[in-house]
Amino acid sequence: MKPRNVLILPGWKGSVPKHWQSLWEQRHGYQRVEQHDWMKPLRGDWIARLEEVILTCDEPVVLVAHSLGCILVAAWAAASHNTHRVKAALLVAPADAERPEIREQIPSWSPIPLQALPFPALLIGSRDDPYCALERSRLFAHAWNAQFMDYGLAGHINADSGLASWPEGHVLLQDLMKD
């Protein structure tokens, strides 16, 4: 698989330089899906941008989503006629956009689509994620027909979690890419 067909989908506000997504992008040549506005994300705009990028790829893609990027995958899959162009998805620390404090700030992201994804997916959740309770992560995994992995106490599984380039996560991605 060509590295440019592994699409990095950061969450709200993007991924900082020390985030594992940014490190994977630099180290492996994966392609970040740049959004129009990282600070004021609009679901429709983000879905359109993901669709545009997927259609430019010359082979099926693998999606690597974090936080709001996970909700983007579910929303895009519920709306697109091009889901056959996705080989698999790694969904890490989904953000619960239906929590009142988050819904107020990014209202276009509610409700969260709960249809099964038409491609293999692995969702990784954390027991102490400040943006999504573990039970909600499990619910999303079940609804999306994704495998679920309880990653223990890892916060939002981001740069603040001390994972650096997160080699264990990259092994999980490579396993998804083989299937």
ZAFI-213632 format. One record per residue: residue in three letters; z, y, x of N, C-alpha, C in turn. Coordinates in steps of 0.02 Angstrom, whole numbers, plus 50000, padded with zeros to 5 digits. Last residue first. Layout:
BEGIN
ALAZYXZYXZYX...
***
This chain:
BEGIN
ASP503214964649744503104961049681502434962549650LYS503304973849849503004967149860502814963749796MET503974984849804503264985649821502914979049832LEU505274980349793504904982049733504154982449746ASP505564979149930505564973149888505174974449823GLN505524992649966505024988049994504994981649954LEU506664997049896506004999649879505464994849905LEU507664990249966507564988949894506884991349871VAL507504996350090507374989150084507264987350010HIS507935009050056507235008150074507045000750072GLY509285007050033508855009049977508115007949992GLU509675004450164509754999250113509305000750052PRO509445016850230509025010950245509085005450193TRP509665031750208509805026250161509355020250173SER509695042150293509035039950270509075033850224ALA511265046850233510745048550281510065046250255LEU512305045450146511855039650154511335040650209GLY513265054450098513295052050167512855046150182SER513195060649978513485053949978513535050950048ASP512485072349986513215072849988513565066049991ALA511175067849963511375069850031512135070250039ASN511555054949840511135060249868511375062049938ILE512255048349737511795044749782511275049749809HIS513275054749677512615055449646512065052349689GLY514485042649725514335049249698513655049449664ALA514755029649753514265033049796514075039949769LEU515535016149728515745023149730515295026949779GLY514265005149666514955006549685515105014049682TYR513035002649616513075004349687513775006349708ASP512404990949515513004995149520513114996349595MET510784989849459511214988549516511794993549516PHE509704982149342510234987049355510624984849416GLN507974982249297508534978849329509064984049343ALA507434989249141507474989549214508054985149238ASN507164992649010507004985949034506974985649110TRP507655004248960507025004748998506784997949024ALA508854999848905508335002648861507655002648896HIS509534995849024509404991148970508824993548926ALA509595008049094509275002149124509084997149070PHE510335015849003509645017649021509275011649049LEU511555008649006511185009448943510455011148957ARG511925010549140511795003849115511385004049050SER512135024349135511625021549180511425014549158ARG513205024549046512565027649026511995025049071GLU514185018449124513985015249061513315018049036LEU514345027749227514045021249242513805017749178ALA513855044449185514355039049185513995032449196CYS513145056849278512985051349233513515045849239TYR513565066349367513045068249319512845062749270PRO514455061449459514685066849416514185068849362ASP514725044649486514195049649483514425055249436ASP515515033649515515815040349514515295045849516ARG514735022249512515335022449470515645029349465SER512955023849505513585024349542514165025149494GLY511435014149491511935018849467512565018549508ILE509755010949497510365010549536510845016149513LEU508525001349425508935007249417509585006249454LEU506914996049449507604994749470507975001349463ALA505514989749358505934995249382506624992649401PRO503834985649313504484983749341504864989849368PHE503184993749165503104991649235503794989749261PRO503385000449046502884995049049502724992749120LEU505055002848991504525004749039504034998949043ALA505575004848823505505000448882504935002948926GLN506245020648772505755015148765505725011148830LEU507045031848764507365025348777506895019548764PRO507055048648821506675043048793507005036348812ILE508325059748780508065055548834507685049748802PRO507935074148677508295067948693507955064148750SER508105084248823508425080148771507965079748711TRP507465093048904507525086148928507905081648880SER507505106148865506885102448850506935095048870PRO508725111948911508675109148843508055105048829ILE509615113849031508915111349031508775107948964GLN510855119148996510485122149051509745119949053GLU511335111348892511315118648884510865121948936ARG511315098648949510845100248895510785107748885ILE512435099449033511755099049062511245101049010GLU513505100048947513455105149000512765105149034PRO513275088548861513255095448837513155100748891ARG512125076248913512805078748919512795086148901GLU510815072948918511095073948851511835076048853ALA510425069949044510225076549019510485077848948ASP511105062149163511175061649090511055068649060ALA510085057049293510495062449267510525061749191PRO510165041549384509875045749332510355051249309ALA510175035149521510655039949495510355044449441VAL508515030549541509155031149574509575036849543LEU507295019149521507625024549484508345025049509LEU505775014249571506465014149594506795020349563ALA504455005749490504845011849498505545010249523ALA502734999749506503464998849499503805005549507LYS501395003049483501574996149504502314994749491VAL500475012249372501115011849407501275004449420ARG499385012349291499275014649360499925014749401HIS499745009849164499485004149202499365005949276THR500015022049109500575018449139500355012349178ASN499175031049047499005028749114499565024949148HIS499475037848938499035032048927498845028948994SER501155044548918500525043548954500135037348931ALA502415045248855501865049648833501185047948862ALA503315036748912503295036948839502685040848813ALA503165039749046502945033149022502885033048946TRP503765052549049503055051749064502785045149036ALA505095049049019504725053648975503975053048986ALA505415040649127505455038049059505055042449011VAL505215049649234504835043349231504835040649160LEU506165059749203505445061249205505035054949198ILE507315052949226507175054749157506435056649151CYS507195052349365507225046149326507055047449253GLY507275065849401506645062149412506625055549375LEU508575069049386508135070849331507445067649339SER508915056449501509225061049454508765062649395HIS507425051349580508145052649586508345057649532ALA506145039049605506445044549567507195045049580VAL504725033949655505385034049685505745040149657LEU503415023449602503795029549590504495028849619VAL501915018149666502615016349657502995022949652VAL500255016449596500775019949632501445016549622PRO498645008849620499275009449584499825012549627GLU497475019949704497725013249689498375014149650ASP497175033049726496615028249725496835020949715CYS497775047149635497895041549681497365036149671THR497605056349538497255057549601497325051749650LEU498425052449434497705051649425497305053049488ILE499665056249483499515049049477498765048049471VAL499545070249471499595067149537499415059749533GLU499485071849330498955074449373498965070949441GLU500725066449290500095063349267499515065449314LEU501585075849348501605068849370500955065349351ARG501205087249274501115087149346501125080049373ALA501595083549144500885085149159500755084749233ILE502985082449162502585076549142501855077649160TRP503305095649192503425090449243503025084149226ASP502965101949072502625103849134502705098449187GLY503865095648983503145095148973502755096849037ARG505145099649038504925092649034504165091949027LEU505435111649155505205110649086504895103749083PRO506725117749260506245112349244506085111849170LYS507065129149352507035129249279506525124049256MET506985125349486507615128149460507645128349384TRP505725121049518506275116349527506915118749494ASP504225122849451504855126549454505435121549459HIS503135114349467503025121549461503665125549472GLN503395101349592503405103949524503345111549525GLU502645089049691502905095949687502855098449616VAL502995073849732502665077149676503005083949669ARG502755068649898503205071849849502785074949794GLN502235053649967502015059949937502525062549886TYR502705046650126502665046450054502505053450027GLY502875045150263502265048250238502165047750163HIS504035040650320503555035650298502905038550270ARG504795051850361504755045950403504175041350385GLN504675061350254504505063050324504365056850366GLU505095053750144504445057250142504215058750214TRP506365049950183505845044750174505155047950175LEU506975062650183506925058850246506405053350240SER506905065750048506565070050096506465066450163GLN507725055549998507025056149975506625060250025TRP508975057850058508585051950078507865052350055HIS509205074750109509215069850055508785063950077LYS509065085050197509465079250220509535073850166PRO508305094950127508025091550186508415085350208VAL508545091749948508665095550009508405091650070SER507475090449814507885086649862507935090549927GLY507595100249660507265096949716507745093049759LYS508145105149545508245109049605507945105749667TRP508175089349471508265096549461508465099849527GLY507455076849581507755079349519507775086949517PRO505915070449650506585073249653506825075549584LEU504955057949673505095062049615505815064649619ILE503695052349775504385054549775504485059449717LEU502595038949769502735045749745503485047149740VAL501525031149865502235030649848502445037849832ASN500285034149909500335031649840501055029649821ARG500395037150041500295042849995500315040649922PRO500465024350104501065028450095500975034050044LYS499585011050026499545017350064500165021550051MET500004994150042500005000050000500005006250044
***
